[in-house]
């Protein structure tokens, strides 16, 4: 099994960081790559046209490798919400139809659909589930039993708030049978869980880099199905996503044709000379370890989390419904309002929302981190 990679990160010895789903630290080598990238802007007289393109294409190719796609399928965007906005601007939503999503979906994958529903005279349906019911079963049943036409299913592989896995293949099958578009948010799992878009065939998949991809903030990627690569409409307009946009005389004439593939959805100023090198370095590290090895490491750590949680009397989702890389432990009556503050004072970092404690390790964590967290949590809640 892949061993702890803590030595590659600048994590102080007295810090126990178990909050990758909030924001992961970046590797030291990625930080150094970013520092070198800053120097490109510091000396613009030394820049070449390649500064605007080469790293974009390398980052695009690496991002594609984590979801079984090709570079042509990937757009460079600033945030998950930007990608969802692109999807919402393109997928068909008819009047009186419904857009379906899980109850308490993440805001970055929720607000765009309320806005488009308002514009199109459609409705958003948030799907609840019965206790111990798999999320995929609940969503698929809601799609099949909907009295109104379903235009869009907004999905993901893991419920961000509950740490419960979602069998997205089941959801995708129900969406296709209903003639609905499938739009996915991958920010909580791309980089941690191997995935193949050809198996699920979403219309769009948006994912940021600052969590399980160990990358920078303010950078994300958007997968677009071939259908949208040919006819999709971007939400901003500039020369960098146009054929001929790299010409020195690009300003002399209007260039109506977009670059091939999903590049038509690229954001303006995509060539961030400091941010892209950070993402490239981090993704190369992950690629070097291999997706199966990373998942094995994260699954091992999360198994330890549940072993410790159960040993100390804490609850959570049924074992077969738990995500392999995110653990959301239910503190129940043992929750204390000051717990989050006390853990931070002890330099132990997790996310606490209500009575739920979300624990998300990554490759820099060790078995001892899990034991330390629960020894402290048990003492503070007893």
N, C-alpha and C positions, 0 to 999 in steps of 0.2 A: 504494500500500500504506500502511496505517496506520503512522505513524512512531512512534518510541520515545516513550512517555509518562512517562519518568523524572521530568520536571519536576513531575508531579502527586504524587510520592511523596517522603517524607523519607529518601532513601537517601544516605548520605554519599558524597562524590566518590571516596573511596578504597575503597569497598566494591563488590565484584562479587558480586551475589546471584543465584544460578541454582538456587534450591531451592524453587520454588513448590509442588511436590508434597509438600514437608514442611510449609511454612507460608508463605503469601504475606504481604508487608507490606500494610497497608491504605493507601489514598490519603489524602493530607492532609485533603481535604474530608470524607472519611468519619470521620477521627479528630475533626475539629471537630464533626461532627454528633453523634458519641458524647458529646463533652464537653457539648454543649447538652442531650443526653438525660439526662445525670447530674443536671442542674439540676431536672429534673422531680421526681426523688426527693428532692432537696435542699429542695424547697418543696412538700410534699404537700398543703398547704392550698390550693394553686392548681390542683390536678389536677381534671379532669372525668372523667366516665365514658368520654369519647372517648379518653382517654389509654390505656385498656385495649383499645381496639378498632381505632382508625383506622390506626395503624402496622402492626398485625397484618395487616390486610386489604391494605395497600399492599405489604408484604413478600410476602405470599402470592401476590398477582397478579404481581409481578416474578419470583418464583421459577418460577411456572408458565410464564412467557414463554420461559424457557431450554430447556424440554423439550416445547414444543408442547401444553401442557395449559391448563386454565382454573383460576381461583382456587378454584373448588369442589373441584378434584381434589387440593388441597394441604393438608397438615397442618403445623403448626409444632412442631418437636421439638428436643431439645437436641443430638443427635449422630447420626451414621450408625448406630451400634450400636443406638440406641433404635428407629430405624425398622425395622431388621432384626428386632429383638425383636417389634415389632408384627406384622410379616409372619409370623414364626414362630409367633406365638400365634393366627394366623387361617387360614393355608392348611392344607388337609387333609393329614395325614401318617398313613398307615395302617401298622399293624403289619406287619413284614417287607418294607416298601417301602424305597427308597433315596432319599437326597438327594445330588445330584451337584454338584460344584464343581471348579474348576481346582486342580491341585496348587499348594500354597503360596499359597492365596488369603489376602487380608488378614484379620487376626484379627477386625476389626469385622464382617466378612461371613462369619465362619467359626464362632465359638464358639457363637452362638445355635443353629446347626443341630446341633451335637453335643449340646447340652442337650435340644433337642426330640426328637432321635433317641433319646436315652436314655429320655425320658418315654414315647415312643410305641412303643418296642421296634422302632425302625427302624434304619437304618445310614447313615452318611455315606461316600460314595465319592469319593475325590479322583482326578481324571483326569489322568494324565501325557500327554505328547505325545512323538512321535518327533522327532529333530533335523530342523529345517526344516519341520516340520508346522505348519500354522496351528492356533491354539488352537480356533477354531470347529469346524474339521473333527474335531479330537480329541474335543471335548465332544459334538458331534452324533452321532458314531459310538458313543460310550459310551452315550448315551441310547438309540439305536436297538438296540444289541446287548445291553442289560442283560437279564439273566435274571430279575431281580426287578422288580416294578413301580416306576416312577420317580414319586415324589410331588412333588419340588421340584427345579428347576434354579436354582442360585445363580450369577448371571452378572454380567458387566460388559463395558465396551467396550475395556478395556485392562488387561493384567496389570500390576499395580502394581509388582512386583519386577523384571520383565523388560523393561518398556517395549514390549511387543508388542501390537499391535492385535487385537481380537476382533470378528469379523463377527457381531454379536449377532442380526441377522436370521436367520442360519443356525441359531443356537442356539435362537432363539424358535420357529422352524418345527419343529425336532425336539422341543422341549418340548411344544408344542401337540399334535403327532401322538401323543405318549406320554400325553397327558392330564395332564401335570405342570404345576404352578404355576411361574411365572417371576418371580424376585425379583432386582432389580438393585441394585448399589452404584454410585452415580454420582459419588462424591466425587473420584475421580481424573480426571474429565473434564467434568462439567457446568460451563459457563462457558468452556470451551476448545473443545469440539467440538459443533457444532450437532446437535440430536437431536429426534426427533419420536416421542412415545409412541404415537401412533395407528398408526405403522408397525410397531412392535415389540409393542405391547400387553402390557407386563408387568403382573403382579398388583400389585406394589409396586416403587417406585424410591426409595431413600433417598440423600440427598446433603447433605454439610456445606458450609459457606460459606467456611471458612478457607483453602482452597487456591485453585483457579482462579477462584472467584467473588470473590476479593479481599476477603473479608468477615471478620467476627470469629470468634473461637474460641467454642465452646459455643453454636452455633446451626446447625440443619440443617432440611431440609424433607423431607416424605414424600409422594410421589405414591401415590394409591390408585385402582385401577381402580373403575369404577362399581359392580361387583359388591360390593366391600367397603365402599363408601360407604353401601350400604343395609343390610348385615348384619354389618359388621365389629365386632369387640370391641376397645375400647381397652385399654391395659394400666395406666392409672391413671384415677381417677375424681374429678371436681370439677365445679363449676358453670359454668366458663368454656366448656365444650364442650356445654352444654345449652341448649335453647330456654327462654328466660326467665331465663337466668343473669345477664342485665344488669339485671334488675329490682331496685329498691331493697329489696324485701321477699323476695329470692331465698331467704332462709333459712327462710321460714315454711312452705314446702311442698316436697315432693319433686317434682322435675321429671324425669320418666323419658326424655323425648325428646331426642335429640341434635340439634345444629345440622346443617344440610344439608351434604352432600358429605363430604369427608375431614376436616372440622373435628372430627368425633367423636374423631379420633386426636390432637388437639392436646394438648401437654403442659400440666401445671399451671404457673402463673406464666409463661405464654407471653409476656406483655406486658412484656418487659424494656425499660425505658425508655432504657437506654444502648446495649444490643446491637442492637436492631432498627434504630435510625437509621443505625448503621454499615453494616449489611447493605443497607439501602435505598439509601443513597448510592452504595455500590460497585456494586450491581446496575444502578442508573440510568446510571452511567458506562459499564459494559459494554454495556448496551442501546443507549446512544447511539452507541457505536462500531459496533455490529452484530456478530452472531455470525460471519458470513462474514469480516469484516475482522479480527476477533481471531484466528480460525483461520489466515488467510493470514499474519498477522504471526508467529504461533507456528510455523507450518510453515516459514517462511523461516528463522527462528532455528535450528530443529532441523535443517534441511538444512545450515546452516553448521556445526553441531556434528558431523554425520557426515562432512562434507568434511574438517574439521580432524582428526577421530578417525582417518580412513583415511590422511590425509597423515602422521600421526605413528605409524602402525603399530598402532593399537588396533583391537579387533574389536567385534562386536555382532551383533544379529539380522540376518537376511537383509533386504535393503532393502525388499522388498514386505511384510514382516511388522512393520515398525516403526510405532509409534504416531506421529501427526503432531505431538504436543505434548510427549511425554516421550521422552527418549533415555537408554538404559541402555547405557553403554559398558563392554565387557569389557577389563579391564586385564591379565588373564592372568598370565603369569610376571613381568610388570613391576610387579605390585602390591607396594607397600611398606606395612608395618604402620603407619608413622608418617605416611602420606600425608594422611589426614584432618586430623590436627593441623597439619601444615605448611601445608596450604591455608588453614585457618582463621587461622593466624598471619599469612598474607599477605592476609587479609580477602577470600578467595575462598571462596564457600559453595556446596557441592553435598552430596549424600548418598552416602556410600560404605558399602556392605554387602558384606563378603567381598571378592571381586575385582571387584565391579561398581560403577561410578560412575554414579549417576543424576543427570542434568542436566535441569533443568526451568525454562526461561526463561518470562517473561511479558511483558506489553506495556511494562514499564519497562526491559527490557534492550535493549542495542545490539549491533551486530555486533562491536564492539571487546571486549565482555565475553567472547565466545566465543574470540576469538584469545588474550586474556590467560589464560584458563583453560588452554588447551592448551599454550601456551608454558611455563607454570609446571608443569603436569602432566608434560609431556615431560621437562623438566629434572629434576624430582624423582624420576622413575622410570627414568632412563637410567643 
